[in-house]
Amino acid sequence: MNMQTKKSTSLNNQPYDAKMNAKIEEIAAAHNINLHKGVYASVVGPQLETRAEYRYLKIIGADAVGMSTVPEIIVANHLQIPVIALSVLTCLLYTSDAADE
């Protein structure tokens, strides 16, 4: 297979499969599951971010941060495997100055 002729979805900034996303939304609606869309910031691990880093990520538009998901999405796109991402957020970090005291 000629890798130069393969179309990569990640090159057009559409890493997630639109049909799969639509199906997940349809299933969630049918089961009254509340889905939220947002911007996931990927960071290297295995350490947690500081409050200052969380504030920075919030300023640049991130809604959630984690150490996984993005590397897997990149590999799936490279291999042209249709992919979606679902995240379960288990921790809420308050980044206001009052929380830093």
C-alpha positions as CSV (number, residue, x, y, z in Angstrom):
1,M,0.0,0.0,0.0
2,N,1.4,3.4,-0.9
3,M,1.3,5.5,2.3
4,Q,1.5,8.7,0.3
5,T,-1.9,8.1,-1.4
6,K,-3.7,7.4,1.9
7,K,-5.9,10.3,3.1
8,S,-5.3,11.1,6.8
9,T,-8.3,12.6,8.6
10,S,-6.0,14.3,11.1
11,L,-4.5,16.4,8.3
12,N,-7.9,18.2,7.9
13,N,-8.3,18.8,11.7
14,Q,-11.1,16.2,11.9
15,P,-9.6,13.5,14.0
16,Y,-13.0,12.0,15.1
17,D,-15.4,10.0,12.8
18,A,-18.5,12.1,12.2
19,K,-20.8,9.1,11.7
20,M,-19.6,7.5,14.9
21,N,-20.1,10.7,16.8
22,A,-23.6,11.1,15.5
23,K,-24.4,7.5,16.5
24,I,-23.1,8.0,20.0
25,E,-25.2,11.2,20.4
26,E,-28.3,9.3,19.1
27,I,-27.7,6.5,21.6
28,A,-27.1,8.9,24.4
29,A,-30.3,10.8,23.7
30,A,-32.3,7.6,23.4
31,H,-31.2,6.7,26.9
32,N,-31.4,10.2,28.5
33,I,-27.6,10.3,28.9
34,N,-26.3,13.9,29.1
35,L,-23.2,14.4,26.9
36,H,-21.1,17.5,27.0
37,K,-18.7,18.6,24.3
38,G,-15.5,20.4,25.0
39,V,-11.8,20.9,24.4
40,Y,-9.6,18.2,25.8
41,A,-6.0,19.3,26.5
42,S,-3.4,16.5,26.4
43,V,-0.3,16.7,28.6
44,V,2.6,14.4,29.2
45,G,2.6,12.4,32.4
46,P,2.9,10.8,34.7
47,Q,2.5,13.9,36.9
48,L,-0.5,16.0,37.7
49,E,-0.5,19.7,36.6
50,T,0.0,22.6,39.0
51,R,-2.8,25.1,39.6
52,A,-0.9,27.6,37.5
53,E,-0.8,25.1,34.6
54,Y,-4.6,24.4,35.0
55,R,-5.2,28.2,34.9
56,Y,-3.1,28.5,31.7
57,L,-5.0,25.6,30.1
58,K,-8.3,27.2,31.0
59,I,-7.2,30.5,29.5
60,I,-6.3,28.9,26.2
61,G,-9.6,27.2,26.0
62,A,-9.3,23.8,27.5
63,D,-12.3,22.3,29.3
64,A,-10.6,19.2,30.5
65,V,-7.0,17.9,30.8
66,G,-5.5,14.5,30.8
67,M,-2.6,12.3,29.9
68,S,-4.3,9.9,27.6
69,T,-6.8,9.9,24.7
70,V,-4.9,12.2,22.3
71,P,-1.9,9.8,21.7
72,E,-4.4,7.0,21.0
73,I,-6.4,9.2,18.6
74,I,-3.2,10.2,16.7
75,V,-2.3,6.5,16.3
76,A,-5.8,5.6,15.1
77,N,-5.8,8.4,12.6
78,H,-2.3,7.4,11.3
79,L,-3.7,3.9,10.8
80,Q,-6.9,5.3,9.3
81,I,-9.0,3.6,12.0
82,P,-12.4,5.4,12.5
83,V,-12.3,6.7,16.1
84,I,-14.3,8.7,18.7
85,A,-13.4,9.8,22.2
86,L,-15.5,9.7,25.3
87,S,-14.1,10.9,28.6
88,V,-15.4,10.5,32.1
89,L,-14.3,13.4,34.3
90,T,-13.7,12.4,37.9
91,C,-12.0,15.5,39.3
92,L,-13.0,19.1,39.3
93,L,-10.2,21.6,40.0
94,Y,-10.9,25.1,41.2
95,T,-8.4,27.5,39.9
96,S,-9.5,30.8,41.5
97,D,-7.1,32.7,43.6
98,A,-9.3,32.0,46.7
99,A,-8.7,28.3,46.1
100,D,-4.9,28.8,46.1
101,E,-4.8,30.1,49.7
